[in-house]
Amino acid sequence: MTIDNKLPYTVAFADELHADGIALARRLFQRVLLHTDPDYRDWIEEADGICNRAKVIPTADLKASKRLRVLSKQGVGVDTVDLKACREKGITVCNTPGINAEAVAELSLGLALSLSRRISELDRRARAGEVNVATTVMGHSLFGKTIGIVGMGNIGRQTAEKFKNACSCSVIAYDPYAPQEAWTASGKGGALPHTRVNTIEEMLGEVDILSLHLPLTPSTKGLVGRAMFDKMKKGAILLNASRGGIVDEQALYEALKSRTIYGAALDALETEPPTKEAYGTNLYTLPNVLITPHIGAATHEIQALSARVVVEQLSLLLTGQTIDNIVP
Ligand SMILES: O=CC(=O)O
């Protein structure tokens, strides 16, 4: 600590993080640089730590950094971080797994409800003054349906629980790496007798909803494509609130256009943020697609909490302490 009781470090915010995190950083650290500040570029010379959310920090900047020791990332996915460059520079990377889980699970349930009950479509049509829409349009119930979860980490497990508790859905799940408790225990008491399968293919013909909760890695890139859509039920919907690159978007477009599957709700796309050019092409033109701009964790509560954790973890690591959430 220095005379003003602040840690003698400069910390940069590369991205928009919740004001609670920034306020905490201002209380803890001697200098805080926001990406909107004119002197933000100083971070390369001066920052000991950097807080980030979704921005890709250029590899050249990481390599050029003079003092950077810790990159503290909000959220669980680290596909936007050049981990190799960080490793080579001795920069420790940490994230905030688990904190987002409830919010992403809530969104997944919301997307499924909106798609199957056609909520956003009918909202648009009601505003456009279409009459008798309520009597001429029908959706599908979620009650009693079967959801297939791919990836039983924190988010996949919460999603399973939400669909089961809210809509009495049966759960089939695939995750070769998840620990035993993922299959038998719920967070809120009571057993969750999920059916476990050894391959994704095994569940495809059974599920009404296929929900993806995986990281984007070389082995998951393009994992969900034509071969899988062809095996799904005609009435099935795909939910993706994880990462865009996991789904082959051209194959999805074709499956939706030909009604091989019923619909898709996507909070994650291969190109983010969705560009102006992309509107009006492919997926964006289809009525049976719902798109949200990667808002899985975008609640006031979760953003405030996880921004504070990002800063706390940064201060622990800069002061030589250890934490659980270090990314290997
Ligand atoms: O996308 C959000 C996250 O990585 O947690």
The ligand as an SDF file (V2000), in Angstrom:
LIG
                    3D

  5  4  0  0  0  0  0  0  0  0999 V2000
  -20.0410  -15.0340  -23.2100 O   0  0  0  0  0  0  0  0  0  0  0  0
  -19.8810  -14.8830  -22.0550 C   0  0  0  0  0  0  0  0  0  0  0  0
  -18.8670  -15.5630  -21.2810 C   0  0  0  0  0  0  0  0  0  0  0  0
  -17.8120  -15.8860  -21.8230 O   0  0  0  0  0  0  0  0  0  0  0  0
  -19.0880  -15.7850  -20.0850 O   0  0  0  0  0  0  0  0  0  0  0  0
  1  2  2  0
  2  3  1  0
  3  4  2  0
  3  5  1  0
M  END
$$$$
